[in-house]
Amino acid sequence: MAIIRSEKPNFMIEIENLTKSFNRKKKKSKLGKITAVGHVNLTIKKGEIFGLIGPNGAGKTTMLKILSTLIIPDEGTATIDGFNVVKDVDAVKTRIGLLAGEFVRSFYWRLSGRQNLKFFANLRGMWHPDGRISELIELFNLKNHEDELVMKYSTGMKHKLALATGLLHDPPVLFLDEPLTGIDPVTTYEIKDLIKNEFKDKTIIWASHNLYEVEEMCDRIALFNHGKVVLKGTPDSLKKDCWDHIKVMVTSDKPYAFSSLQNAEIKDNVVEIKAYDVKKTFLTIAEIVQEKNVEILNIQTLKPTLEEIFRKGIEND
């Protein structure tokens, strides 16, 4: 079958109406269906780091497996660099690299790091991979451990080796599924630094349930819940569009002096005020302080976090 590529694709990754359901056992013998991915539409630009965030079981990993040609969708289409993930499997595989947390179990633990990389390079048909392997070993700071058995590697070293394996053929697209789970802070920093500086020309989908790493690393984010996209946008736009107030936290000797304020919640000596008009809120606070002789111990404003926004999105889903 001839491979047909979309002419000059506008996006590196295009997902339209993508759907995948699985049968599951329900109450012993009865069968039910669970929709892991339900009618999802997304477009991802070249060079963009796109975050998929959501609780475990939200559909993130299923989405990546479809895009990696490991699972066939029930409905819809997805293309990578203009190639269809179902019809053009070979062309898609040359363009993607995958790091999944579960991949570290696929290594041959009685082989060294270098031997594992050579094995997977040969599986990809790379018959002279030594130069590329040496380059990746150097890049991931594994030079001093390249000849050690993988069974002696730390969790962080295994994650580095898994990412190096996904990059053997230097693909333009990377799928990272929980890439920082269970690794030490030093390795976490090293991997994030590599992604930001060495791989900035690549298109990356970063799937995680860790809001802080996704907010730090991603240009845009989609919140997944029950297989659907609940919210999407840049971190800043989500904060601006999905949270229409800031919180004013007032610590005082007389917190109940502020009980007449609308949208105020008192916890011990701290008053948390939802401020829709910040200037008006501060004028009201000043009036109360003067009128009731309140001593202000501390006052601060807090911007919304992605965690609050996504919790709200999940609750509204």
C-alpha positions, -999 to +999 in steps of 0.1 A: +000+000+000+014+034-010+020+058+018+001+090+014+013+121+033-009+151+039+006+180+018+024+205+040+007+197+073-002+227+093+006+210+126+031+183+135+003+163+153-033+165+143-060+145+162-096+145+151-125+128+169-102+102+183-120+075+203-111+042+220-131+020+242-122-012+260-143-041+274-141-046+311-155-072+335-182-059+357-196-077+387-178-109+379-194-122+347-211-091+332-192-071+306-192-034+304-173-008+282-151+019+294-142+048+271-105+055+276-104+082+249-137+099+238-140+121+207-108+140+213-097+169+190-062+184+194-036+201+172+001+204+182+026+227+165+061+218+155+085+224+183+058+227+209+058+210+243+022+200+249+011+187+283-015+161+289-025+163+326-051+144+346-056+118+372-046+082+367-070+064+344-079+097+326-069+084+292-034+100+288-015+067+283-041+053+259-038+085+238+000+081+236-003+044+227-026+053+198-002+080+186+026+055+189+008+030+167+005+005+195-033+006+197-058+011+169-086+037+176-122+028+172-130+061+155-113+092+143-079+100+129-045+111+140-015+121+119+022+127+128+039+150+104+011+143+079+013+105+082-017+085+095-010+065+126-031+036+114-024+035+076+012+047+076+026+028+106+062+025+093+065+062+084+051+072+118+075+049+137+105+066+121+092+100+134+084+092+170+103+083+202+086+071+233+096+072+269+071+054+291+077+047+328+069+010+321+096+009+294+124+005+319+112-031+325+119-039+288+157-036+292+178-067+294+192-063+329+221-087+324+234-066+295+252-033+299+237+001+291+257+003+258+247-033+249+210-025+255+212+006+233+229-014+205+203-041+208+174-017+203+193+002+176+196-031+156+159-037+161+153-004+144+176-015+115+204+008+125+234-013+114+261+011+123+248+028+155+280+030+176+285+067+168+250+076+177+251+055+209+283+072+221+267+106+214+236+097+236+257+081+263+277+114+266+245+135+264+229+117+292+260+116+314+262+078+314+298+075+302+311+062+335+283+035+336+280+025+299+296-009+306+278-017+338+249-041+339+216-024+338+205-044+369+230-021+388+216+011+375+196+035+397+161+044+388+172+077+374+199+061+352+173+037+338+151+066+329+180+083+312+187+050+293+150+047+283+150+083+269+183+076+251+167+045+236+137+066+223+161+090+207+184+065+189+169+074+155+167+111+163+130+114+158+113+148+155+085+139+179+088+126+215+061+111+237+070+113+274+047+093+297+054+102+333+091+108+325+101+120+360+082+096+382+102+080+409+136+096+401+159+117+423+159+155+421+194+157+404+183+134+376+150+153+373+169+185+368+192+170+343+163+156+322+144+188+323+174+208+313+181+184+283+145+187+271+146+225+273+180+230+257+190+200+236+156+190+223+139+223+218+135+216+180+114+185+188+077+183+192+069+168+226+038+155+243+044+153+280+018+132+299+018+135+337-004+138+368+022+162+383+008+197+377+040+215+387+063+198+362+037+203+334+032+239+343+070+244+342+078+225+311+048+229+287+038+256+262+002+245+262-018+220+284-049+199+280-067+185+311-079+149+305-107+134+326-127+103+318-111+102+283-122+138+274-104+171+271-120+192+299-098+223+296-069+234+273-047+264+267-014+279+279-008+279+317-013+317+318-045+317+297-060+289+319-053+309+350-068+340+334-098+325+317-108+298+342-103+316+375-119+351+376-106+362+410-075+363+432-073+354+468-064+380+494-051+364+526-053+387+557-037+376+590-049+398+619-055+399+656-093+402+649-102+380+620-139+381+627-139+418+621-139+408+584-169+384+587-193+409+570-172+407+538-187+387+510-167+357+498-146+357+530-136+325+548-120+326+583-095+299+594-079+306+628-065+341+625-064+341+587-092+355+565-093+343+529-111+367+506-121+360+470-114+393+453-132+400+420-123+437+423-089+439+440-089+477+444-123+477+460-114+448+482-084+465+496-103+498+502-129+478+522-102+461+542-086+495+550-120+508+562-125+478+585-090+482+599-096+518+608-132+514+620-126+484+643-090+491+653-076+459+637-039+450+637-028+435+604+000+410+609+003+400+573-015+405+540-008+389+506-024+381+473-023+346+457-027+339+420-046+308+411-026+276+406-031+251+379-040+226+406-070+247+417-081+253+381-079+216+371-096+205+403-124+229+394-124+215+358-127+180+370-155+189+395-175+206+367-170+176+343 
